[in-house]
Amino acid sequence: MTSAIVTADAQTDDTKRRRRIRPTTWAALGFAAPLVIYIVVFYVAPLIQNISMSLHRFTRRTFVTGDAPFTGLDVYKEVLGDPEFWSTLKQTLIFVVLSIVFQYSIGLALAVFFNQNFKLSGALRGAFLVPWLLPPMISGTTWQWMMDADNGIINKIIGVFGVEPVWWLQADHSLWAVIIANIWLGIPFNLVILYSGLQNINVDLYEAAALDGCNAWQRFWKITFPLLKPVTMITLLLGFVYTLKTVDIIWIMTQGSGSSQTLATWAYSMAFGKGHSSTIRYSEASVVGTILILIALVFAFIYLWVQKRDEERQ
């Protein structure tokens, strides 16, 4: 009987020791707590609030009082039924796709160029980071001045070749104006990430390919580009998300007028009654914001699916 009691007490002590949280676990929780709190306060809570506002009819009064009536998906139907939404979505896709294609292509070309490690390559590479370091207000104002129809330097340069001045910031050409400016802003990001990826490729592979008779173009397509695929995927994903939600450079240059209006600038103008939208429409802006989040999530899941498929093949 006594031995049975002793055995039971020993098992109880073992159970208590197993349930006791180790000091290292407390330390891990302590380090993770600030990040978790930050994500909940600045990401999860605003996301929930945005979805809630898209399901209610908010006005200035109900936004203050908090008694906005529940409308379900009615606001979504109104936004999706608005012809302006579909034209803005088309302009958004053009802005995002062209920006990413040229940012990545030029960034990759520069990364391969600077990977040669020639004299002054470090200084020149640092100079290309200037657009990334400048505040968007300065960049937008600079491009706005450069694209001025009367005194802009771009029109003066193309005028040397006999080309008529282009009204870059007017309704018809404003989309191309903000695309050019956004490409200029995104090249440094692509350059830095892709250059880092090139540094991780074993140079022995290039030497072996050269001995086999491969020229520079073949080495790029057979070695560089395939081995850069993981870096390329994350670069394109981050570039897509950042470009999709771009407001600052567009708003500074054109205030989202004409063809330069994107879903992000449209939501901003509706939420704050700016630009061509003089009426504040909180719920409609929240709907557009939710749609932007869903589009970003779709591409994030595509990235995860491609990454998982590549891991399974390996």
Secondary structure as a PSIPRED ss2 file (coil, helix, strand):
# PSIPRED VFORMAT (PSIPRED V4.0)

   1 M C   1.000  0.000  0.000
   2 T H   0.000  1.000  0.000
   3 S H   0.000  1.000  0.000
   4 A H   0.000  1.000  0.000
   5 I H   0.000  1.000  0.000
   6 V H   0.000  1.000  0.000
   7 T H   0.000  1.000  0.000
   8 A H   0.000  1.000  0.000
   9 D H   0.000  1.000  0.000
  10 A H   0.000  1.000  0.000
  11 Q H   0.000  1.000  0.000
  12 T H   0.000  1.000  0.000
  13 D H   0.000  1.000  0.000
  14 D H   0.000  1.000  0.000
  15 T H   0.000  1.000  0.000
  16 K H   0.000  1.000  0.000
  17 R H   0.000  1.000  0.000
  18 R H   0.000  1.000  0.000
  19 R H   0.000  1.000  0.000
  20 R C   1.000  0.000  0.000
  21 I C   1.000  0.000  0.000
  22 R C   1.000  0.000  0.000
  23 P H   0.000  1.000  0.000
  24 T H   0.000  1.000  0.000
  25 T H   0.000  1.000  0.000
  26 W H   0.000  1.000  0.000
  27 A H   0.000  1.000  0.000
  28 A H   0.000  1.000  0.000
  29 L H   0.000  1.000  0.000
  30 G H   0.000  1.000  0.000
  31 F H   0.000  1.000  0.000
  32 A H   0.000  1.000  0.000
  33 A H   0.000  1.000  0.000
  34 P H   0.000  1.000  0.000
  35 L H   0.000  1.000  0.000
  36 V H   0.000  1.000  0.000
  37 I H   0.000  1.000  0.000
  38 Y H   0.000  1.000  0.000
  39 I H   0.000  1.000  0.000
  40 V H   0.000  1.000  0.000
  41 V H   0.000  1.000  0.000
  42 F H   0.000  1.000  0.000
  43 Y H   0.000  1.000  0.000
  44 V H   0.000  1.000  0.000
  45 A H   0.000  1.000  0.000
  46 P H   0.000  1.000  0.000
  47 L H   0.000  1.000  0.000
  48 I H   0.000  1.000  0.000
  49 Q H   0.000  1.000  0.000
  50 N H   0.000  1.000  0.000
  51 I H   0.000  1.000  0.000
  52 S H   0.000  1.000  0.000
  53 M H   0.000  1.000  0.000
  54 S H   0.000  1.000  0.000
  55 L C   1.000  0.000  0.000
  56 H E   0.000  0.000  1.000
  57 R C   1.000  0.000  0.000
  58 F C   1.000  0.000  0.000
  59 T C   1.000  0.000  0.000
  60 R H   0.000  1.000  0.000
  61 R H   0.000  1.000  0.000
  62 T H   0.000  1.000  0.000
  63 F H   0.000  1.000  0.000
  64 V H   0.000  1.000  0.000
  65 T H   0.000  1.000  0.000
  66 G C   1.000  0.000  0.000
  67 D C   1.000  0.000  0.000
  68 A C   1.000  0.000  0.000
  69 P C   1.000  0.000  0.000
  70 F E   0.000  0.000  1.000
  71 T C   1.000  0.000  0.000
  72 G C   1.000  0.000  0.000
  73 L C   1.000  0.000  0.000
  74 D H   0.000  1.000  0.000
  75 V H   0.000  1.000  0.000
  76 Y H   0.000  1.000  0.000
  77 K H   0.000  1.000  0.000
  78 E H   0.000  1.000  0.000
  79 V H   0.000  1.000  0.000
  80 L H   0.000  1.000  0.000
  81 G C   1.000  0.000  0.000
  82 D C   1.000  0.000  0.000
  83 P H   0.000  1.000  0.000
  84 E H   0.000  1.000  0.000
  85 F H   0.000  1.000  0.000
  86 W H   0.000  1.000  0.000
  87 S H   0.000  1.000  0.000
  88 T H   0.000  1.000  0.000
  89 L H   0.000  1.000  0.000
  90 K H   0.000  1.000  0.000
  91 Q H   0.000  1.000  0.000
  92 T H   0.000  1.000  0.000
  93 L H   0.000  1.000  0.000
  94 I H   0.000  1.000  0.000
  95 F H   0.000  1.000  0.000
  96 V H   0.000  1.000  0.000
  97 V H   0.000  1.000  0.000
  98 L H   0.000  1.000  0.000
  99 S H   0.000  1.000  0.000
 100 I H   0.000  1.000  0.000
 101 V H   0.000  1.000  0.000
 102 F H   0.000  1.000  0.000
 103 Q H   0.000  1.000  0.000
 104 Y H   0.000  1.000  0.000
 105 S H   0.000  1.000  0.000
 106 I H   0.000  1.000  0.000
 107 G H   0.000  1.000  0.000
 108 L H   0.000  1.000  0.000
 109 A H   0.000  1.000  0.000
 110 L H   0.000  1.000  0.000
 111 A H   0.000  1.000  0.000
 112 V H   0.000  1.000  0.000
 113 F H   0.000  1.000  0.000
 114 F H   0.000  1.000  0.000
 115 N C   1.000  0.000  0.000
 116 Q C   1.000  0.000  0.000
 117 N C   1.000  0.000  0.000
 118 F C   1.000  0.000  0.000
 119 K C   1.000  0.000  0.000
 120 L C   1.000  0.000  0.000
 121 S H   0.000  1.000  0.000
 122 G H   0.000  1.000  0.000
 123 A H   0.000  1.000  0.000
 124 L H   0.000  1.000  0.000
 125 R H   0.000  1.000  0.000
 126 G H   0.000  1.000  0.000
 127 A H   0.000  1.000  0.000
 128 F C   1.000  0.000  0.000
 129 L C   1.000  0.000  0.000
 130 V H   0.000  1.000  0.000
 131 P H   0.000  1.000  0.000
 132 W H   0.000  1.000  0.000
 133 L H   0.000  1.000  0.000
 134 L C   1.000  0.000  0.000
 135 P C   1.000  0.000  0.000
 136 P H   0.000  1.000  0.000
 137 M H   0.000  1.000  0.000
 138 I H   0.000  1.000  0.000
 139 S H   0.000  1.000  0.000
 140 G H   0.000  1.000  0.000
 141 T H   0.000  1.000  0.000
 142 T H   0.000  1.000  0.000
 143 W H   0.000  1.000  0.000
 144 Q H   0.000  1.000  0.000
 145 W H   0.000  1.000  0.000
 146 M H   0.000  1.000  0.000
 147 M C   1.000  0.000  0.000
 148 D C   1.000  0.000  0.000
 149 A C   1.000  0.000  0.000
 150 D C   1.000  0.000  0.000
 151 N C   1.000  0.000  0.000
 152 G C   1.000  0.000  0.000
 153 I H   0.000  1.000  0.000
 154 I H   0.000  1.000  0.000
 155 N H   0.000  1.000  0.000
 156 K H   0.000  1.000  0.000
 157 I H   0.000  1.000  0.000
 158 I H   0.000  1.000  0.000
 159 G H   0.000  1.000  0.000
 160 V H   0.000  1.000  0.000
 161 F C   1.000  0.000  0.000
 162 G C   1.000  0.000  0.000
 163 V C   1.000  0.000  0.000
 164 E C   1.000  0.000  0.000
 165 P C   1.000  0.000  0.000
 166 V C   1.000  0.000  0.000
 167 W C   1.000  0.000  0.000
 168 W C   1.000  0.000  0.000
 169 L C   1.000  0.000  0.000
 170 Q C   1.000  0.000  0.000
 171 A C   1.000  0.000  0.000
 172 D C   1.000  0.000  0.000
 173 H C   1.000  0.000  0.000
 174 S H   0.000  1.000  0.000
 175 L H   0.000  1.000  0.000
 176 W H   0.000  1.000  0.000
 177 A H   0.000  1.000  0.000
 178 V H   0.000  1.000  0.000
 179 I H   0.000  1.000  0.000
 180 I H   0.000  1.000  0.000
 181 A H   0.000  1.000  0.000
 182 N H   0.000  1.000  0.000
 183 I H   0.000  1.000  0.000
 184 W H   0.000  1.000  0.000
 185 L H   0.000  1.000  0.000
 186 G H   0.000  1.000  0.000
 187 I H   0.000  1.000  0.000
 188 P H   0.000  1.000  0.000
 189 F H   0.000  1.000  0.000
 190 N H   0.000  1.000  0.000
 191 L H   0.000  1.000  0.000
 192 V H   0.000  1.000  0.000
 193 I H   0.000  1.000  0.000
 194 L H   0.000  1.000  0.000
 195 Y H   0.000  1.000  0.000
 196 S H   0.000  1.000  0.000
 197 G H   0.000  1.000  0.000
 198 L H   0.000  1.000  0.000
 199 Q H   0.000  1.000  0.000
 200 N C   1.000  0.000  0.000
 201 I C   1.000  0.000  0.000
 202 N C   1.000  0.000  0.000
 203 V H   0.000  1.000  0.000
 204 D H   0.000  1.000  0.000
 205 L H   0.000  1.000  0.000
 206 Y H   0.000  1.000  0.000
 207 E H   0.000  1.000  0.000
 208 A H   0.000  1.000  0.000
 209 A H   0.000  1.000  0.000
 210 A H   0.000  1.000  0.000
 211 L H   0.000  1.000  0.000
 212 D C   1.000  0.000  0.000
 213 G C   1.000  0.000  0.000
 214 C C   1.000  0.000  0.000
 215 N C   1.000  0.000  0.000
 216 A H   0.000  1.000  0.000
 217 W H   0.000  1.000  0.000
 218 Q H   0.000  1.000  0.000
 219 R H   0.000  1.000  0.000
 220 F H   0.000  1.000  0.000
 221 W H   0.000  1.000  0.000
 222 K H   0.000  1.000  0.000
 223 I H   0.000  1.000  0.000
 224 T H   0.000  1.000  0.000
 225 F H   0.000  1.000  0.000
 226 P H   0.000  1.000  0.000
 227 L H   0.000  1.000  0.000
 228 L C   1.000  0.000  0.000
 229 K H   0.000  1.000  0.000
 230 P H   0.000  1.000  0.000
 231 V H   0.000  1.000  0.000
 232 T H   0.000  1.000  0.000
 233 M H   0.000  1.000  0.000
 234 I H   0.000  1.000  0.000
 235 T H   0.000  1.000  0.000
 236 L H   0.000  1.000  0.000
 237 L H   0.000  1.000  0.000
 238 L H   0.000  1.000  0.000
 239 G H   0.000  1.000  0.000
 240 F H   0.000  1.000  0.000
 241 V H   0.000  1.000  0.000
 242 Y H   0.000  1.000  0.000
 243 T H   0.000  1.000  0.000
 244 L H   0.000  1.000  0.000
 245 K C   1.000  0.000  0.000
 246 T C   1.000  0.000  0.000
 247 V C   1.000  0.000  0.000
 248 D H   0.000  1.000  0.000
 249 I H   0.000  1.000  0.000
 250 I H   0.000  1.000  0.000
 251 W H   0.000  1.000  0.000
 252 I H   0.000  1.000  0.000
 253 M H   0.000  1.000  0.000
 254 T H   0.000  1.000  0.000
 255 Q C   1.000  0.000  0.000
 256 G C   1.000  0.000  0.000
 257 S C   1.000  0.000  0.000
 258 G H   0.000  1.000  0.000
 259 S H   0.000  1.000  0.000
 260 S H   0.000  1.000  0.000
 261 Q C   1.000  0.000  0.000
 262 T C   1.000  0.000  0.000
 263 L H   0.000  1.000  0.000
 264 A H   0.000  1.000  0.000
 265 T H   0.000  1.000  0.000
 266 W H   0.000  1.000  0.000
 267 A H   0.000  1.000  0.000
 268 Y H   0.000  1.000  0.000
 269 S H   0.000  1.000  0.000
 270 M H   0.000  1.000  0.000
 271 A H   0.000  1.000  0.000
 272 F H   0.000  1.000  0.000
 273 G C   1.000  0.000  0.000
 274 K C   1.000  0.000  0.000
 275 G C   1.000  0.000  0.000
 276 H C   1.000  0.000  0.000
 277 S C   1.000  0.000  0.000
 278 S C   1.000  0.000  0.000
 279 T C   1.000  0.000  0.000
 280 I C   1.000  0.000  0.000
 281 R C   1.000  0.000  0.000
 282 Y H   0.000  1.000  0.000
 283 S H   0.000  1.000  0.000
 284 E H   0.000  1.000  0.000
 285 A H   0.000  1.000  0.000
 286 S H   0.000  1.000  0.000
 287 V H   0.000  1.000  0.000
 288 V H   0.000  1.000  0.000
 289 G H   0.000  1.000  0.000
 290 T H   0.000  1.000  0.000
 291 I H   0.000  1.000  0.000
 292 L H   0.000  1.000  0.000
 293 I H   0.000  1.000  0.000
 294 L H   0.000  1.000  0.000
 295 I H   0.000  1.000  0.000
 296 A H   0.000  1.000  0.000
 297 L H   0.000  1.000  0.000
 298 V H   0.000  1.000  0.000
 299 F H   0.000  1.000  0.000
 300 A H   0.000  1.000  0.000
 301 F H   0.000  1.000  0.000
 302 I H   0.000  1.000  0.000
 303 Y H   0.000  1.000  0.000
 304 L H   0.000  1.000  0.000
 305 W H   0.000  1.000  0.000
 306 V H   0.000  1.000  0.000
 307 Q H   0.000  1.000  0.000
 308 K H   0.000  1.000  0.000
 309 R H   0.000  1.000  0.000
 310 D H   0.000  1.000  0.000
 311 E H   0.000  1.000  0.000
 312 E H   0.000  1.000  0.000
 313 R H   0.000  1.000  0.000
 314 Q C   1.000  0.000  0.000
